[in-house]
Amino acid sequence: MTRCAVGGAAIVQTGLPGVACGAKKPASSGQSGKVQYGLVTYNWGKDWDLPTLIKNCETAEVPGVELRTTHRHGVERTLTAAQRRDVKKQFADSPVTLVGIGSDERYDNPDPAVLRKAILATHDFIKLSHDVGGTGVKVKPNSFHKNVPHEKTIEQIGKTLNQLGKYGLEWGQQIRLEVHGQCAPLPIMKQILEIADHPNVAICWNCNPTDLQGKGLEYNFNLVKDRFGATVHIHDLINSSYPHQQFFNLLAKENYSGWLMLEEGKVPKDDIVAKLAEQKKLFTQMWQQARQFG
């Protein structure tokens, strides 16, 4: 097996198209070559303005953040050039890395006008992430539609991602396809990625229950392991039933180096910052254990 890098993550080339070593270099992830813990402002952090978000991540010793659109931090496509420079400076003046922007754009709709709107919005998110110092944009596949063959939707999503991968590369931004929606089963994601073979398109694993379906976690992981990008979404390491340790072991075995980022829906009733620090501490212990498999 040959090892090469996609979006800063060390991965194994196992034959999927478009990620062969020597292909056009993907956008840099800004990663330092090691696994780090981060926060997605999905629900934990959604009500913090940007200075508070940065301060709380620093307090909890969480070194990276993916900013979800529509949340209180206000890092949106509508920001002026001066506001974008200010966001970039706030991160540059802190120990917290802006890993990228979490958009809610998806490319499954059979209406060409709706699809075109999503593509143009993604272009804007790509430029926003570039301007504020991020290295990629999270997107979604996402659903199947009545009277539309699944194969047609999969092809549409894949071809759209290729266009976005090319556009993102021009701005130094990786396209991070979150495992999400009706397309979440990994065999479906594999089909999408076989069409979306641009090396700047990567999978953002999402620790879904669907990961465990069929032949199980390891089998599904192996379907797409050579397309992992700079970000992985994980969940509550204390209360979730997801087999995070097994998943970490698989990542470590493949020498993954990227951001493992908390994206959790259930918000703690008490001190979120303290809970975030607790999650970070447990993550460190679990990853140290996983490294025994690397």
SERO-4910 file (N, C-alpha, C, O; in steps of 0.05 Angstrom, whole numbers):
BEGIN
 pado doro    nc1    nc2    nc3   cac1   cac2   cac3    cc1    cc2    cc3    oc1    oc2    oc3
  Met    A     17    -24      0      0      0      0     18     25      0     39     25     12
  Thr    A      9     45    -14     24     70    -16     10     91      1    -14     94      1
  Arg    A     26    107     16     15    128     33     19    155     19     40    161      9
  Cys    A     -3    170     19     -2    197      9    -20    214     26    -34    204     44
  Ala    A    -22    240     21    -37    258     38    -60    271     22    -56    280      0
  Val    A    -83    271     34   -106    286     24   -115    305     45   -124    297     67
  Gly    A   -113    331     39   -123    351     58   -109    350     85   -120    357    105
  Gly    A    -84    341     85    -68    340    110    -71    315    126    -58    312    146
  Ala    A    -89    297    117    -93    272    132    -78    249    120    -79    245     96
  Ala    A    -62    235    136    -48    212    126    -67    190    121    -81    181    139
  Ile    A    -67    180     96    -87    159     89    -73    138     73    -50    141     64
  Val    A    -86    116     68    -76     94     52    -89     93     25   -114     93     24
  Gln    A    -74     92      4    -85     90    -22    -92     61    -27    -75     43    -28
  Thr    A   -118     55    -31   -127     28    -36   -142     25    -62   -154      4    -67
  Gly    A   -140     45    -79   -150     41   -106   -174     57   -115   -181     56   -138
  Leu    A   -186     73    -96   -208     90   -105   -197    111   -124   -175    120   -120
  Pro    A   -212    118   -145   -202    137   -164   -199    165   -153   -213    173   -135
  Gly    A   -180    179   -164   -177    207   -158   -160    214   -134   -155    238   -129
  Val    A   -151    194   -119   -134    200    -96   -106    188    -99    -92    185    -79
  Ala    A    -99    181   -123    -73    169   -127    -51    189   -121    -54    213   -127
  Cys    A    -29    180   -109     -6    197   -105      3    207   -133      4    192   -152
  Gly    A      9    233   -133     17    245   -158     -6    260   -172     -1    274   -191
  Ala    A    -30    256   -161    -53    272   -171    -49    301   -163    -32    307   -145
  Lys    A    -64    319   -175    -62    347   -168    -65    351   -138    -84    340   -126
  Lys    A    -48    366   -126    -47    368    -97    -73    380    -86    -81    402    -95
  Pro    A    -85    367    -66   -109    379    -54   -103    404    -38    -79    409    -33
  Ala    A   -123    418    -31   -119    442    -14   -108    433     13   -115    412     24
  Ser    A    -90    449     23    -77    443     49    -97    445     72   -115    462     71
  Ser    A    -95    427     91   -113    428    114   -102    446    136   -116    452    155
  Gly    A    -77    455    134    -65    470    155    -57    453    179    -50    464    200
  Gln    A    -58    427    176    -52    409    198    -22    406    202     -6    410    184
  Ser    A    -15    398    227     13    395    234     22    366    232     45    360    241
  Gly    A      6    348    222     14    320    219      7    303    242     16    280    244
  Lys    A     -9    313    261    -18    297    284    -48    300    288    -60    320    279
  Val    A    -59    282    303    -88    284    310    -92    305    331    -77    306    351
  Gln    A   -112    321    328   -119    341    348   -150    341    352   -165    332    335
  Tyr    A   -158    350    376   -186    351    383   -197    378    377   -184    399    382
  Gly    A   -222    378    368   -235    404    362   -264    403    368   -275    383    376
  Leu    A   -277    426    364   -306    430    369   -320    440    344   -310    459    331
  Val    A   -342    427    338   -360    438    317   -383    453    332   -395    442    350
  Thr    A   -387    478    324   -407    494    338   -435    486    329   -451    503    319
  Tyr    A   -442    461    331   -468    451    323   -489    458    344   -508    472    338
  Asn    A   -485    448    368   -501    456    391   -484    465    414   -491    485    427
  Trp    A   -462    452    420   -444    461    440   -430    486    428   -414    483    409
  Gly    A   -435    509    438   -422    533    427   -439    549    409   -430    570    400
  Lys    A   -463    540    402   -479    554    383   -488    581    393   -494    599    377
  Asp    A   -489    585    419   -499    610    431   -476    629    440   -481    649    453
  Trp    A   -451    622    433   -428    639    441   -421    658    418   -419    649    395
  Asp    A   -417    683    425   -406    701    405   -376    693    400   -366    677    415
  Leu    A   -364    705    380   -337    695    372   -316    699    394   -302    679    399
  Pro    A   -314    722    407   -294    724    429   -299    703    451   -280    692    462
  Thr    A   -324    699    458   -330    679    479   -323    651    470   -312    635    485
  Leu    A   -330    645    445   -323    618    434   -293    613    435   -285    592    444
  Ile    A   -278    632    426   -249    629    426   -238    626    455   -222    608    461
  Lys    A   -248    643    473   -240    642    501   -247    615    514   -231    603    528
  Asn    A   -271    605    509   -280    580    521   -265    556    510   -259    538    525
  Cys    A   -258    557    484   -242    535    473   -214    535    485   -203    514    491
  Glu    A   -203    559    489   -177    561    502   -178    551    531   -160    537    539
  Thr    A   -199    558    545   -201    549    573   -204    518    575   -192    506    592
  Ala    A   -218    507    556   -222    478    556   -200    463    542   -200    438    540
  Glu    A   -179    477    533   -156    466    519   -165    451    494   -155    429    488
  Val    A   -183    463    479   -192    453    454   -180    470    432   -187    494    430
  Pro    A   -161    459    416   -145    476    399   -157    483    372   -145    499    356
  Gly    A   -181    473    365   -191    478    338   -221    479    338   -234    468    356
  Val    A   -233    494    319   -262    497    317   -271    498    288   -258    510    271
  Glu    A   -294    485    283   -308    487    257   -333    504    263   -349    496    279
  Leu    A   -336    526    248   -357    545    254   -382    538    237   -381    539    212
  Arg    A   -403    530    250   -428    523    237   -443    548    229   -447    566    246
  Thr    A   -452    549    205   -468    573    196   -494    576    211   -505    556    221
  Thr    A   -503    600    214   -528    609    227   -525    612    257   -545    619    270
  His    A   -502    607    268   -499    608    297   -489    635    307   -480    652    290
  Arg    A   -489    640    333   -486    666    344   -458    679    338   -456    703    338
  His    A   -438    663    333   -412    674    327   -413    693    303   -396    710    300
  Gly    A   -432    688    285   -437    707    263   -417    707    240   -416    727    226
  Val    A   -403    685    237   -384    684    215   -399    673    190   -401    649    186
  Glu    A   -409    692    175   -428    686    153   -418    698    127   -400    714    126
  Arg    A   -431    690    106   -424    699     79   -428    729     75   -417    741     57
  Thr    A   -445    741     92   -451    770     90   -430    788    102   -432    812    100
  Leu    A   -409    777    115   -388    793    127   -374    810    106   -369    801     84
  Thr    A   -368    835    113   -352    852     96   -323    843     96   -315    827    113
  Ala    A   -307    855     79   -278    848     78   -265    855    104   -248    840    114
  Ala    A   -272    878    116   -260    886    141   -268    867    164   -252    860    181
  Gln    A   -293    859    164   -302    840    184   -288    813    182   -282    800    202
  Arg    A   -284    804    157   -270    779    153   -241    781    163   -231    762    175
  Arg    A   -228    803    158   -201    807    168   -200    806    199   -182    796    211
  Asp    A   -221    818    211   -223    818    240   -226    789    251   -213    782    271
  Val    A   -243    773    239   -246    745    247   -219    731    245   -211    717    264
  Lys    A   -206    734    223   -180    721    219   -160    729    240   -145    713    250
  Lys    A   -160    755    247   -141    765    267   -148    754    295   -130    748    310
  Gln    A   -174    752    301   -181    741    328   -170    713    331   -160    706    353
  Phe    A   -172    697    311   -161    670    313   -130    670    313   -117    656    328
  Ala    A   -119    687    296    -89    689    294    -77    698    321    -55    690    327
  Asp    A    -92    714    336    -82    724    361    -88    705    385    -82    711    408
  Ser    A    -99    682    378   -106    662    399    -93    636    393    -81    632    372
  Pro    A    -94    617    412    -83    590    407   -103    572    393    -97    548    389
  Val    A   -126    582    385   -147    566    373   -146    568    343   -145    591    332
  Thr    A   -146    546    329   -145    545    300   -173    544    289   -190    528    297
  Leu    A   -179    561    269   -203    559    254   -200    538    233   -186    542    212
  Val    A   -212    514    237   -208    492    219   -223    495    193   -215    486    172
  Gly    A   -247    508    195   -262    512    171   -291    520    177   -298    526    200
  Ile    A   -307    521    156   -335    530    159   -353    506    154   -349    490    136
  Gly    A   -373    503    172   -393    482    169   -418    493    155   -435    504    168
  Ser    A   -420    489    129   -443    498    115   -466    477    117   -461    455    128
  Asp    A   -489    484    108   -511    465    107   -520    460     78   -543    452     73
  Glu    A   -502    464     60   -508    460     31   -508    431     24   -491    415     33
  Arg    A   -528    423      7   -530    395     -3   -537    396    -32   -548    416    -42
  Tyr    A   -532    373    -46   -533    373    -75   -550    351    -88   -545    341   -110
  Asp    A   -572    344    -73   -588    322    -82   -613    331    -97   -626    315   -110
  Asn    A   -621    356    -95   -647    365   -106   -648    363   -136   -630    372   -150
  Pro    A   -669    350   -147   -671    347   -176   -678    373   -191   -676    374   -215
  Asp    A   -686    393   -176   -692    419   -189   -666    433   -196   -651    440   -177
  Pro    A   -660    438   -221   -635    451   -229   -630    478   -215   -608    485   -209
  Ala    A   -652    493   -211   -650    520   -199   -641    517   -169   -625    533   -160
  Val    A   -652    497   -156   -645    493   -127   -616    484   -125   -601    493   -108
  Leu    A   -608    466   -143   -581    456   -144   -561    479   -149   -541    482   -136
  Arg    A   -568    495   -169   -551    518   -176   -547    537   -152   -526    547   -147
  Lys    A   -569    542   -138   -568    560   -114   -549    548    -93   -534    563    -81
  Ala    A   -550    522    -89   -533    509    -70   -503    511    -78   -486    515    -61
  Ile    A   -498    508   -104   -471    510   -114   -460    538   -110   -437    541   -100
  Leu    A   -476    558   -117   -467    586   -113   -463    593    -84   -444    607    -77
  Ala    A   -481    583    -67   -477    588    -38   -451    575    -28   -437    586    -11
  Thr    A   -445    551    -38   -420    537    -30   -396    553    -39   -376    555    -25
  His    A   -397    565    -63   -376    582    -72   -371    605    -52   -348    611    -46
  Asp    A   -393    616    -42   -390    638    -23   -378    628      3   -362    642     15
  Phe    A   -386    604     12   -374    593     37   -344    587     33   -328    591     51
  Ile    A   -337    578      9   -309    573      3   -293    599      5   -271    599     18
  Lys    A   -303    620     -6   -289    646     -5   -288    656     24   -269    668     32
  Leu    A   -311    652     38   -311    661     66   -290    646     83   -275    659     97
  Ser    A   -288    620     80   -269    605     95   -240    614     88   -224    616    106
  His    A   -235    618     63   -209    629     55   -203    655     68   -181    659     79
  Asp    A   -222    673     68   -217    700     78   -213    701    108   -198    718    118
  Val    A   -226    683    123   -224    683    153   -202    664    163   -198    662    187
  Gly    A   -188    651    145   -166    634    153   -171    605    156   -155    590    167
  Gly    A   -195    595    147   -201    567    148   -188    552    125   -176    564    108
  Thr    A   -191    525    126   -178    509    106   -198    491     91   -190    474     75
  Gly    A   -224    493     97   -243    476     83   -271    483     90   -277    497    109
  Val    A   -290    471     75   -318    475     79   -332    448     80   -329    431     63
  Lys    A   -348    445    101   -364    420    104   -390    423     88   -403    444     89
  Val    A   -396    402     73   -421    401     57   -435    375     62   -424    357     76
  Lys    A   -459    371     51   -475    347     55   -483    335     28   -483    350      8
  Pro    A   -490    309     27   -496    297      1   -524    305    -10   -523    322    -28
  Asn    A   -551    295     -3   -559    289     24   -582    269     25   -582    250     41
  Ser    A   -603    272      6   -627    255      7   -634    244    -20   -623    252    -41
  Phe    A   -652    225    -20   -664    215    -45   -692    226    -48   -705    232    -28
  His    A   -701    227    -73   -727    240    -78   -746    222    -93   -737    204   -108
  Lys    A   -771    226    -89   -792    209   -101   -790    211   -131   -787    232   -143
  Asn    A   -792    188   -144   -792    185   -173   -765    192   -186   -764    196   -210
  Val    A   -744    194   -170   -717    198   -180   -700    174   -173   -696    168   -150
  Pro    A   -690    160   -193   -673    136   -187   -649    144   -169   -637    165   -173
  His    A   -643    127   -150   -620    133   -132   -595    137   -148   -579    154   -141
  Glu    A   -591    121   -169   -566    124   -185   -563    152   -197   -541    162   -199
  Lys    A   -586    163   -205   -585    190   -217   -577    211   -196   -561    229   -202
  Thr    A   -589    208   -172   -582    227   -150   -553    224   -142   -539    244   -138
  Ile    A   -543    200   -140   -515    195   -133   -497    207   -154   -477    220   -147
  Glu    A   -503    204   -179   -487    215   -200   -487    246   -199   -466    259   -203
  Gln    A   -510    258   -194   -512    287   -192   -495    298   -169   -481    317   -173
  Ile    A   -497    285   -146   -482    293   -123   -452    291   -129   -436    310   -124
  Gly    A   -443    268   -140   -415    264   -146   -404    284   -166   -382    295   -162
  Lys    A   -419    289   -187   -409    308   -208   -408    337   -197   -390    352   -203
  Thr    A   -427    344   -180   -427    370   -168   -403    373   -149   -390    394   -149
  Leu    A   -397    353   -134   -374    354   -116   -348    357   -132   -330    370   -122
  Asn    A   -346    345   -155   -322    349   -171   -319    378   -179   -297    388   -179
  Gln    A   -341    391   -187   -340    419   -193   -330    435   -169   -314    453   -171
  Leu    A   -342    429   -146   -335    444   -122   -306    438   -113   -293    456   -102
  Gly    A   -297    413   -117   -270    407   -110   -250    424   -126   -230    434   -115
  Lys    A   -256    427   -151   -239    443   -169   -240    473   -160   -219    486   -159
  Tyr    A   -264    483   -155   -267    511   -146   -253    515   -119   -239    535   -115
  Gly    A   -257    496   -100   -245    499    -74   -215    499    -75   -202    514    -60
  Leu    A   -204    484    -93   -175    482    -96   -163    509   -104   -141    516    -95
  Glu    A   -178    524   -120   -168    551   -128   -166    570   -104   -151    589   -105
  Trp    A   -182    564    -83   -182    581    -59   -168    568    -36   -168    579    -14
  Gly    A   -155    545    -40   -141    531    -19   -159    519      2   -152    517     25
  Gln    A   -183    511     -7   -203    501     12   -212    472      4   -221    467    -18
  Gln    A   -209    454     23   -218    426     19   -248    424     21   -260    438     38
  Ile    A   -260    408      4   -289    402      5   -293    377     22   -284    356     15
  Arg    A   -306    380     45   -309    359     65   -338    349     65   -355    362     76
  Leu    A   -342    326     54   -368    315     50   -376    299     75   -366    277     80
  Glu    A   -394    311     90   -403    298    115   -421    274    109   -438    275     91
  Val    A   -417    252    124   -434    228    121   -460    235    135   -462    236    159
  His    A   -481    240    118   -505    252    129   -530    245    113   -528    239     89
  Gly    A   -553    244    126   -578    241    113   -583    213    103   -572    194    113
  Gln    A   -600    211     82   -606    185     70   -582    173     56   -582    150     49
  Cys    A   -562    190     50   -538    180     37   -517    171     57   -495    163     49
  Ala    A   -523    170     83   -504    164    104   -493    135    103   -470    131    110
  Pro    A   -508    115     94   -496     88     93   -471     88     77   -470    100     55
  Leu    A   -450     76     88   -423     79     75   -422     67     47   -407     78     31
  Pro    A   -437     46     40   -436     37     12   -446     58     -7   -437     60    -30
  Ile    A   -465     75      2   -475     97    -15   -454    118    -17   -449    129    -38
  Met    A   -442    125      6   -420    145      6   -398    137    -13   -386    153    -28
  Lys    A   -391    111    -13   -370    101    -30   -378    105    -60   -361    113    -76
  Gln    A   -403    100    -66   -413    104    -94   -410    134   -102   -401    140   -124
  Ile    A   -417    152    -83   -414    180    -89   -385    188    -94   -379    202   -113
  Leu    A   -368    177    -77   -339    185    -79   -326    172   -103   -305    182   -112
  Glu    A   -336    150   -112   -325    139   -137   -330    157   -161   -314    158   -180
  Ile    A   -352    172   -160   -357    192   -180   -343    218   -174   -331    231   -191
  Ala    A   -344    226   -149   -330    250   -139   -301    244   -134   -292    242   -112
  Asp    A   -287    240   -156   -259    231   -154   -238    253   -153   -214    248   -155
  His    A   -247    278   -152   -228    300   -150   -213    298   -123   -226    294   -102
  Pro    A   -187    300   -123   -171    296    -99   -176    316    -77   -167    313    -54
  Asn    A   -190    338    -84   -196    358    -64   -223    354    -51   -233    370    -35
  Val    A   -236    331    -57   -261    324    -44   -255    301    -25   -244    280    -32
  Ala    A   -262    305      1   -256    285     21   -281    279     37   -300    294     38
  Ile    A   -281    256     50   -303    248     67   -299    258     95   -276    258    106
  Cys    A   -320    268    107   -320    275    136   -337    255    150   -362    257    151
  Trp    A   -324    235    162   -338    214    177   -354    227    200   -345    246    211
  Asn    A   -377    216    206   -395    229    224   -405    213    248   -423    221    263
  Cys    A   -394    189    251   -401    172    274   -431    168    277   -443    173    298
  Asn    A   -443    158    255   -472    153    254   -477    123    261   -460    107    258
  Pro    A   -502    117    270   -509     89    274   -508     73    249   -503     49    250
  Thr    A   -511     86    226   -510     72    200   -482     60    195   -478     42    179
  Asp    A   -461     71    209   -434     61    206   -432     31    214   -414     17    205
  Leu    A   -451     23    231   -450     -4    242   -467    -24    227   -467    -47    234
  Gln    A   -481    -15    207   -499    -32    192   -484    -51    174   -460    -49    170
  Gly    A   -499    -71    163   -487    -89    144   -465   -106    157   -470   -120    177
  Lys    A   -441   -105    146   -419   -121    156   -404   -108    179   -383   -118    187
  Gly    A   -413    -85    188   -402    -73    212   -382    -51    207   -377    -43    184
  Leu    A   -373    -39    230   -357    -15    229   -331    -18    213   -326     -1    195
  Glu    A   -316    -38    218   -290    -41    204   -294    -44    174   -279    -32    159
  Tyr    A   -313    -60    166   -318    -64    137   -326    -37    125   -315    -30    104
  Asn    A   -344    -22    137   -353      3    126   -331     24    126   -328     40    107
  Phe    A   -314     24    147   -291     41    148   -273     36    124   -263     55    112
  Asn    A   -268     11    119   -249      4     97   -260     12     70   -244     16     51
  Leu    A   -286     16     67   -297     24     41   -287     52     33   -284     57      9
  Val    A   -282     69     53   -276     97     46   -251    108     60   -246    132     59
  Lys    A   -235     90     72   -213    100     89   -192    116     73   -177    132     85
  Asp    A   -191    112     47   -171    126     32   -181    153     22   -168    167      6
  Arg    A   -205    161     31   -216    188     24   -220    206     48   -233    227     46
  Phe    A   -209    198     71   -212    215     94   -198    241     90   -176    242     79
  Gly    A   -211    263     99   -199    289     97   -189    299    124   -181    283    141
  Ala    A   -188    325    127   -176    337    151   -194    337    175   -185    343    197
  Thr    A   -220    330    171   -239    331    194   -255    306    196   -263    293    176
  Val    A   -260    298    221   -277    276    229   -296    287    251   -286    300    269
  His    A   -321    281    249   -340    289    270   -345    265    288   -352    243    280
  Ile    A   -341    270    314   -346    250    335   -368    261    353   -377    283    350
  His    A   -376    245    373   -397    253    391   -389    250    420   -365    247    426
  Asp    A   -408    253    438   -403    252    466   -389    226    474   -401    204    471
  Leu    A   -364    228    483   -349    204    488   -357    190    514   -349    167    520
  Ile    A   -372    204    531   -381    193    557   -408    179    555   -412    158    565
  Asn    A   -427    192    541   -454    183    541   -463    169    515   -484    156    515
  Ser    A   -448    172    493   -456    160    468   -451    130    468   -431    121    480
  Ser    A   -468    115    455   -464     86    453   -447     79    428   -441     56    424
  Tyr    A   -439     99    413   -422     94    389   -395     83    398   -384     92    418
  Pro    A   -385     62    384   -359     50    392   -335     68    384   -319     60    366
  His    A   -333     91    397   -312    110    390   -284     97    392   -266    102    376
  Gln    A   -279     81    413   -252     70    417   -245     52    393   -222     53    384
  Gln    A   -263     35    384   -258     18    361   -252     35    337   -234     29    321
  Phe    A   -268     57    333   -264     74    311   -236     88    312   -222     90    292
  Phe    A   -229     98    336   -203    110    339   -180     90    333   -160     98    321
  Asn    A   -184     65    341   -164     45    336   -160     41    306   -138     38    296
  Leu    A   -182     42    291   -181     39    262   -166     63    249   -150     60    231
  Leu    A   -172     87    259   -158    111    249   -128    110    255   -112    116    237
  Ala    A   -122    102    279    -93    101    287    -78     80    270    -55     85    263
  Lys    A    -91     58    264    -79     38    248    -72     48    220    -53     39    208
  Glu    A    -88     67    210    -83     79    184    -66    104    185    -63    118    165
  Asn    A    -55    110    209    -38    134    213    -53    159    206    -41    177    194
  Tyr    A    -78    161    213    -94    185    207    -82    208    223    -75    206    246
  Ser    A    -81    231    209    -72    256    223    -91    278    214    -89    289    192
  Gly    A   -109    285    232   -129    306    225   -142    315    251   -132    311    273
  Trp    A   -165    328    247   -181    338    270   -204    320    276   -220    313    258
  Leu    A   -206    311    301   -229    296    311   -245    315    327   -237    324    348
  Met    A   -269    322    317   -284    345    327   -311    338    338   -327    324    326
  Leu    A   -316    347    362   -342    342    376   -365    356    362   -365    381    360
  Glu    A   -384    340    352   -409    351    341   -432    337    355   -440    316    346
  Glu    A   -441    348    377   -460    335    394   -486    351    396   -485    375    400
  Gly    A   -509    337    393   -534    351    394   -544    357    421   -556    378    426
  Lys    A   -539    339    440   -549    343    468   -530    362    483   -507    356    487
  Val    A   -541    385    491   -525    405    505   -526    400    535   -548    396    546
  Pro    A   -503    401    549   -503    397    578   -520    418    592   -521    441    583
  Lys    A   -533    410    614   -550    429    628   -534    448    645   -543    470    652
  Asp    A   -510    439    653   -493    456    669   -469    467    653   -472    471    629
  Asp    A   -446    471    665   -423    485    653   -413    471    628   -401    450    629
  Ile    A   -419    483    605   -411    471    579   -381    470    577   -369    451    566
  Val    A   -368    491    586   -338    493    583   -325    471    599   -306    458    590
  Ala    A   -335    466    623   -324    445    640   -329    417    627   -312    400    628
  Lys    A   -352    414    616   -359    389    602   -342    385    577   -333    363    571
  Leu    A   -336    407    563   -319    405    540   -291    398    548   -278    382    534
  Ala    A   -281    409    570   -254    401    580   -253    372    588   -233    359    583
  Glu    A   -275    362    599   -277    334    607   -276    316    583   -263    295    583
  Gln    A   -290    324    561   -290    309    537   -261    308    525   -252    288    515
  Lys    A   -248    331    525   -221    333    515   -202    314    530   -185    301    518
  Lys    A   -205    314    556   -187    297    573   -192    268    566   -172    253    563
  Leu    A   -217    259    564   -222    232    557   -213    225    529   -203    203    524
  Phe    A   -217    243    510   -207    239    483   -177    233    483   -168    215    470
  Thr    A   -162    249    498   -133    246    499   -126    218    509   -108    205    498
  Gln    A   -140    208    529   -135    181    539   -142    160    518   -127    141    515
  Met    A   -164    164    505   -173    144    485   -155    143    461   -149    122    450
  Trp    A   -145    167    453   -128    167    430   -101    155    436    -88    142    420
  Gln    A    -91    160    460    -66    147    469    -69    117    468    -50    103    460
  Gln    A    -91    107    476    -96     78    475    -97     68    445    -87     47    439
  Ala    A   -110     85    429   -112     77    400    -85     76    386    -81     60    368
  Arg    A    -67     93    395    -40     94    382    -25     68    385     -6     63    370
  Gln    A    -33     51    403    -21     25    405    -26      8    380    -12    -11    375
  Phe    A    -47     16    365    -54      1    341    -40     13    316    -40      1    295
  Gly    A    -27     37    320    -15     50    297     12     39    290     25     49    271
***
